[in-house]
Each structure stands twice: as C-alpha cells, then as structure tokens.
Amino acid sequence: MTTIPSHKEIQALVDRLLLEQGRLDPFELLLAADLLAYEDYEAWRTGARPDLESVLHGSPAEIAELLEQAADYARRQKLEPTPLAHGAWGGASTRLSVGPSRKLEKACAESWAPAAERMQLDLFHDSSERLLEEAIRLALAERRLDAARAQVSQLAREHPRHPDLRGYLRLIQCLDDSAVASPGMRAADRIAELEGIEPLARQLLGHRARDLLAVLWAALAERLDDRDFDPADPRLHPSHAWARAGRWEAVRASIECVEHWADWALLLERHAEAAWRRRDIAAARQDWLRLCWEYPPEAERLLRGANFPDPWLARLWRDFEDLEALLETEDFPAWLLLQESVGAPPPPPERAPADERGDPYRLLHLMVSGDDDIALRRQLDEIHPELLRQYLRRRAR
C-alpha cells in the first residue's frame, strides 16, 4: 500500500531528519517516508538504474508535492537551500537523472540546512582540518575508496595526532578486505568484524554509515551465496547479510533457494519482512499467517512487537487478543476471514495446512466466499463451534 504522508507527518519527518542528520535532503526524506526503497536508491546511485522516478512509491506529482511542502516548511524554519548535484557513487563522474518529470527533478534539486555558523578560528585550529574530515566522510560514504585513501593520507601528514585518524584507517582497511576475500578468514569472523565496526562507522559517518556498511554486507552475502541454511548458525545464510545490506529482493531470492524453506520459522520471518519491504503485501501476510499455524509463539512475538510493520494486521491482532472467545493463535488466520481485508486478499485455502489445523480456514473461506449452506455450518460446528459463533455474529450485523 502506498500512503503519502499528511502535512503534519511531513513536518514531523523533517524535524526528525534535522535532529538526526542536521539537514534536509530530499532523498533522505523519501527513504524515511518509505516512498523509496534503499536498494533502489543504491542501484540508482551506483549507475545500475537509469532513474528514480520509476521506482518511487507514489506518482511523480504526489512525490514532488510532498517535497515542495517539506521545502516550504524548511524555509519557514529559516533553513537555507543548497543546490544538489546528483553524482554517481564509486568514483564515476556520471551525472544522474531523477526522471523525466521536470517538477520532480526541481523538487529534488536542493537540500536545506541551518545557516552556517562562522567557525571560531584561533592560532591552534584551522578550518582546513574540518574541510578535510568532511571530504573523507563524503568519499567513504560515496564509496570513492581511492579518494578516501588519499585524503586520509593527507590527514595523517598534516594532523598526525587527529583523534579519528585510526578510525578512518580502520574503515578503509575493512573496505579493502571486502574487495579481496581473505581465504584465511571464516565467515563467522567476518560477520563479527562487520558488527564490531558498525558503531565506529556511525560515530564517524553519522547516517551515511548506512551507505558504507551496505556495500560491506553485500560483499559478504556474495561470498556466502552457495551456503545452505544451518539452523545452528542462521547468520551464515546469505539472507542475513543481504538483509543487513538492505537488499530485500536478494533476501527473498536466497531464502527461496532453500529446500522446504517455509519449514523454518526464522526463514519465514525473514521472507515476510523482505516481501513487505518490497511491497508484496499478500506474500508477507501469507508468511505471517503460516507462522500462526506452524510456530504460534514466534507469531505472537512478532504480532505484539512495537516494530511490526503491518498496521492492519497489528490492529486486528490486538482485537483478537481482546476477545473473550476461546480462540488460539492457530485460529487467527481463520478469524481474519471474518474481517474486512485491506491491501491484499486473504491467502487462498490451499495455503492452509493440509491437516486438521487448516480445516476451519478452508470451511470459513468457502462460507465467506458465498458458498454458505447448512452443511458447511454443521461441519464447522463439529470441528470449531467458537468460530461458527463468530461467523454468525458477523452475519447478524
């Protein structure tokens, strides 16, 4: 489902980005509003996609209007605009196109930030140090490794006692290691190294650490491409590294290569998240409902979680838990058939378990689809009288 944020929600997003990042960038706003998937943005920045317009979760006119509202709010907050040049990552000099819509192109042409404060210079500090640091951070985030290496060398020559020098060198070493797989390093050790370097990357690069870490995790995922799923160490399956890289299409594809993948709760959970993030609502809900049938405790944990992504399903789960009726988590998929579906149709009856656990779902699916008759009601009453009572209450409304 595509939901364009309201005016109030846009202002809240702008305030959040200013607090977290110190500026308002149009692409960061679209990422935060879930109107642009990171893997599509990354593909555009690296030249693998010709434009962004075709992958935005909204029409060009809607997206442009949202960005114009955000810019107007930033202007009223006394922020100042800075022209943006959309260059490719990785050292290429290519200028990138947002898309054919001129209105959208214009809306993406500026970032906004507070008026620059004058640097307080004294005899011991020179602004060149800060400018050099900013150049290093930008080069690392944009994956221009040669430029980052040269700038860090300059920092070492001019400011050998700089407190962040060793940190920048460590990030560069990590990028070098990802480019050439070390035969002596175990995958588990590389995972530990990447997890260990994440706080440093966030300290030095802020929100742009995401852009550096994504390429590191993607490189590891490619190394793990032929790994089977091992429930004893599920992090070694490539789907884990692809998820950390924000590559949800690859997460889904790597899971679907596992024979009988839906027999594993963790893979079902990962597959559901990947489907949801790529806007395949029907597939995500099928996975979550299968968890209800096959792994009730895991389903309960997810559905009760504060970060569960599907607001419709989360709301109905709360209603389900508030019922006085004697229904179990395994009954939730069948009970959902009695509610108005939003965003995607309910799973087809063949998706229910083939044994008796799926019988109530199959019967109710027939009944709510218009095939209701006395014989079906009797069958449901024999196997699950409470669901029949719930059905009759719905019919009586």
C-alpha positions in Angstrom: 0.0 0.0 0.0 1.2 3.5 -0.9 0.4 6.1 1.7 1.6 9.7 1.1 2.3 11.3 4.5 0.0 14.0 5.7 1.2 17.6 6.0 1.6 17.1 9.7 3.6 13.9 9.2 5.8 15.6 6.7 6.7 18.2 9.2 7.5 15.6 11.8 9.7 13.7 9.4 11.6 17.0 8.5 12.1 17.7 12.2 13.4 14.2 12.8 15.9 14.4 9.9 17.1 17.8 11.1 17.7 16.3 14.5 19.4 13.2 13.3 21.3 14.5 10.3 21.5 18.2 10.7 19.9 18.9 7.3 17.0 18.1 5.0 17.9 16.1 1.9 15.1 15.2 -0.5 16.2 11.6 -0.9 16.7 11.0 2.8 13.1 12.3 3.3 11.8 9.8 0.7 13.7 7.0 2.3 12.4 8.0 5.8 8.8 8.2 4.5 9.1 4.7 2.9 8.4 6.2 -0.5 11.8 5.0 -1.8 13.4 1.6 -1.1 17.1 1.9 -0.2 18.1 -0.9 -2.6 16.5 1.1 -5.5 18.2 4.3 -4.3 21.6 2.5 -4.1 21.1 1.0 -7.6 20.5 4.5 -8.9 23.5 6.0 -7.2 25.8 3.2 -8.5 24.5 3.6 -12.1 22.6 0.3 -12.2 19.2 2.1 -12.6 18.6 4.9 -15.1 16.3 7.0 -12.9 14.4 7.1 -9.6 11.0 8.2 -10.8 10.0 4.7 -11.9 10.6 3.1 -8.5 9.1 5.7 -6.3 6.1 4.6 -4.2 3.8 7.3 -5.5 3.2 9.3 -8.6 5.8 11.9 -9.7 3.2 14.7 -9.0 2.5 13.3 -5.4 6.1 13.0 -4.6 7.0 16.4 -5.9 4.2 18.0 -3.9 5.4 16.3 -0.8 9.0 17.6 -1.3 7.6 21.1 -2.0 5.7 21.0 1.3 8.8 19.9 3.1 10.9 22.6 1.4 8.3 25.2 2.4 8.3 24.1 6.0 12.1 24.2 6.0 12.0 27.7 4.5 9.7 28.8 7.3 12.1 27.4 9.8 14.7 29.8 8.5 16.8 27.0 6.9 18.8 27.8 3.8 18.9 25.9 0.5 21.9 24.4 -1.1 22.0 23.2 -4.7 22.4 19.4 -5.1 24.4 17.8 -7.9 23.3 14.2 -8.3 26.5 12.4 -8.9 27.2 8.6 -9.1 28.9 6.8 -6.3 32.1 4.8 -6.7 34.2 7.4 -8.4 32.3 7.7 -11.7 31.8 11.3 -13.0 28.3 10.4 -14.3 25.5 12.9 -13.6 22.4 11.1 -12.6 18.8 11.7 -13.7 15.9 11.7 -11.3 13.5 11.1 -14.1 11.5 12.7 -16.9 9.3 14.7 -14.6 10.6 18.3 -14.5 8.6 19.1 -11.4 10.1 16.2 -9.6 13.6 17.0 -10.8 13.2 20.5 -9.5 11.9 19.3 -6.1 15.0 17.1 -5.7 17.4 19.9 -6.7 18.1 21.4 -3.2 18.9 20.4 0.3 18.1 22.5 3.4 20.2 23.2 6.5 20.5 25.8 9.2 22.5 29.0 8.3 26.2 28.1 8.5 27.8 29.4 11.7 31.1 31.1 11.5 33.9 28.9 12.5 35.8 30.2 15.5 39.4 30.1 14.4 42.3 30.5 16.7 46.0 30.1 16.5 45.8 26.4 17.1 42.9 25.3 14.8 42.5 25.8 11.1 39.3 25.2 9.1 41.2 23.1 6.6 41.1 20.2 9.1 37.3 20.2 9.2 37.1 20.5 5.5 39.4 17.6 5.1 37.4 15.5 7.5 34.2 16.3 5.6 35.9 15.2 2.4 36.9 11.9 3.9 33.4 11.2 5.2 31.9 12.0 1.9 34.4 9.9 0.0 33.8 6.9 2.3 30.0 7.2 2.1 30.1 7.5 -1.7 32.5 4.5 -2.0 35.3 6.5 -3.6 38.0 4.5 -2.0 41.0 6.0 -3.8 39.9 9.5 -2.9 39.3 8.5 0.7 42.7 6.8 0.9 44.4 9.9 -0.4 42.6 12.3 1.9 43.3 10.1 5.0 47.0 10.1 4.0 46.8 13.9 3.8 45.1 14.0 7.3 47.9 11.8 8.6 50.6 14.1 7.3 49.0 17.4 8.4 47.4 16.2 11.6 49.1 13.0 12.7 47.5 13.1 16.2 44.0 13.6 14.9 41.7 11.6 17.3 39.7 10.0 14.4 42.7 9.1 12.2 42.9 5.4 13.3 39.1 5.1 12.9 39.2 6.2 9.3 42.1 3.9 8.6 40.2 1.0 10.0 37.2 1.7 7.8 39.4 1.8 4.7 41.0 -1.5 5.8 37.6 -3.0 6.1 36.7 -1.9 2.6 39.9 -3.3 1.3 39.2 -6.6 2.9 35.8 -6.8 1.3 37.2 -6.2 -2.1 39.6 -9.2 -1.8 38.2 -12.1 0.1 40.8 -13.4 2.6 40.9 -17.2 2.3 42.0 -17.4 6.0 39.0 -15.5 7.4 36.0 -17.5 8.4 32.6 -16.1 7.5 31.6 -16.0 11.2 34.7 -13.9 11.9 33.8 -11.5 9.1 30.3 -11.2 10.5 31.7 -10.4 13.9 34.1 -7.8 12.3 31.3 -6.1 10.5 29.1 -6.0 13.5 32.0 -4.7 15.6 32.8 -1.9 13.1 29.3 -0.6 12.9 29.5 1.7 16.0 32.7 3.2 14.6 31.2 3.8 11.2 28.2 5.5 12.8 30.4 7.6 15.0 32.5 8.9 12.1 29.9 9.0 9.3 26.6 9.5 11.0 23.6 8.4 9.0 25.9 7.9 5.9 27.4 4.9 7.7 24.5 3.1 6.1 26.0 3.6 2.6 29.4 2.2 3.6 28.1 -0.7 5.6 25.7 -1.8 2.9 28.5 -2.5 0.4 30.4 -4.4 3.1 27.4 -6.6 3.9 26.6 -7.1 0.3 30.2 -8.3 -0.4 29.9 -10.8 2.4 26.5 -12.0 1.1 28.0 -12.7 -2.3 30.8 -14.8 -0.6 28.1 -16.8 1.2 26.0 -17.3 -1.9 26.2 -21.1 -2.0 25.8 -21.7 1.7 23.0 -24.0 2.9 20.8 -22.8 5.7 22.1 -24.1 9.1 19.6 -23.6 11.9 22.6 -23.9 14.4 24.1 -20.7 12.9 21.4 -18.9 10.8 23.6 -15.8 10.4 25.8 -17.8 7.9 23.0 -18.0 5.4 23.3 -15.2 2.8 19.8 -13.9 3.6 21.2 -12.5 6.9 23.9 -10.5 5.2 21.6 -9.4 2.4 19.2 -8.1 5.0 21.9 -6.1 6.7 22.8 -4.6 3.3 19.1 -3.6 2.7 18.9 -5.8 -0.4 15.4 -7.3 0.1 15.0 -8.8 -3.3 18.2 -10.8 -2.7 17.0 -11.8 0.8 13.9 -13.3 -0.7 15.7 -15.0 -3.6 18.3 -16.6 -1.3 15.6 -17.9 1.0 13.5 -19.4 -1.8 16.6 -21.4 -2.9 16.4 -23.3 0.4 14.5 -26.6 0.0 11.4 -26.5 2.2 12.4 -23.0 3.5 8.9 -22.4 4.9 9.6 -25.2 7.4 11.9 -22.9 9.3 10.4 -20.1 11.5 13.4 -17.8 11.0 13.3 -18.0 7.3 9.6 -17.4 7.2 10.1 -14.3 9.3 12.9 -13.0 7.1 10.9 -13.8 3.9 7.9 -12.0 5.3 10.0 -8.9 6.1 11.6 -9.0 2.6 8.2 -9.3 0.9 6.7 -6.5 3.0 9.6 -4.1 2.3 9.2 -4.8 -1.5 5.5 -4.1 -1.2 4.3 -7.6 -1.7 1.7 -7.4 1.0 -0.1 -10.7 0.1 3.1 -12.7 0.3 4.1 -11.1 3.6 0.8 -11.8 5.2 0.8 -15.4 4.0 4.2 -15.9 5.7 2.9 -14.3 9.0 -0.2 -16.4 9.0 1.8 -19.5 8.3 3.8 -18.7 11.4 0.4 -18.6 13.3 -0.3 -22.1 12.2 3.2 -23.6 12.4 5.0 -21.6 15.1 2.5 -19.8 17.3 5.0 -18.4 19.9 7.1 -16.8 17.1 3.9 -15.4 15.5 2.8 -13.9 18.9 6.2 -12.3 19.4 6.1 -10.6 16.0 2.5 -9.5 16.1 2.9 -8.0 19.6 6.1 -6.2 18.7 6.3 -2.5 18.6 8.0 -2.5 15.2 5.6 -4.9 13.5 5.2 -3.2 10.1 1.7 -4.1 9.0 -0.7 -1.7 10.9 -3.8 -3.5 9.7 -2.7 -6.9 10.9 -1.3 -5.5 14.2 -4.7 -3.8 14.9 -6.7 -6.9 14.2 -4.3 -9.0 16.4 -5.0 -6.6 19.3 -8.7 -7.1 18.7 -8.3 -10.8 18.5 -6.4 -10.9 21.8 -9.1 -8.8 23.4 -11.8 -11.3 22.5 -13.5 -13.2 25.3 -13.9 -16.2 23.0 -11.7 -19.3 23.4 -9.5 -18.9 20.3 -5.9 -19.8 19.9 -3.2 -18.2 17.8 -3.7 -21.0 15.3 -7.3 -19.7 14.8 -6.2 -16.2 14.0 -5.9 -16.8 10.2 -9.5 -18.2 10.1 -10.8 -15.4 12.3 -9.3 -12.8 9.9 -11.6 -14.1 7.2 -14.4 -12.5 9.1 -12.8 -9.1 9.0 -12.6 -6.6 6.1 -9.4 -7.2 4.2 -7.2 -4.1 3.5 -4.4 -4.0 1.0 -4.4 -7.6 -0.1 -6.9 -10.6 -0.4 -6.7 -13.3 2.3 -4.5 -16.3 1.5 -6.2 -18.9 -0.7 -7.4 -22.0 1.1 -4.7 -24.2 -0.4 -2.1 -22.2 1.7 -3.6 -23.5 4.9 -2.1 -26.6 6.5 -3.2 -29.8 4.8 -4.2 -31.4 8.1 -7.0 -30.7 10.6 -5.4 -27.3 11.5 -6.3 -25.9 8.2 -9.9 -27.3 8.1 -11.6 -24.4 9.8 -9.8 -22.0 7.4 -11.0 -23.9 4.4 -14.6 -24.1 5.6 -14.8 -20.4 6.5 -13.2 -19.4 3.3 -16.0 -21.2 1.4 -18.6 -19.7 3.6 -17.4 -16.1 3.4 -16.9 -16.5 -0.4 -20.7 -17.1 -0.9 -21.0 -20.8 -0.6 -22.6 -20.8 2.8 -25.1 -23.5 3.5 -26.3 -25.6 6.4 -24.0 -28.5 5.6 -20.9 -26.3 5.8 -22.1 -24.7 9.1 -22.6 -28.2 10.6 -19.1 -29.2 9.6 -17.6 -26.1 11.1 -19.7 -26.5 14.3 -18.3 -30.1 14.7 -14.7 -29.0 14.4 -14.7 -25.5 15.8 -18.0 -24.2 17.3 -16.5 -21.0 18.5 -15.5 -19.9 15.0 -19.1 -20.7 13.9 -20.4 -18.4 16.6 -18.0 -15.7 15.5 -19.2 -16.2 11.9 -22.9 -16.0 12.8 -22.3 -12.8 14.9 -20.7 -11.3 11.8 -23.6 -12.3 9.6 -26.1 -10.8 12.1 -24.5 -7.3 11.9 
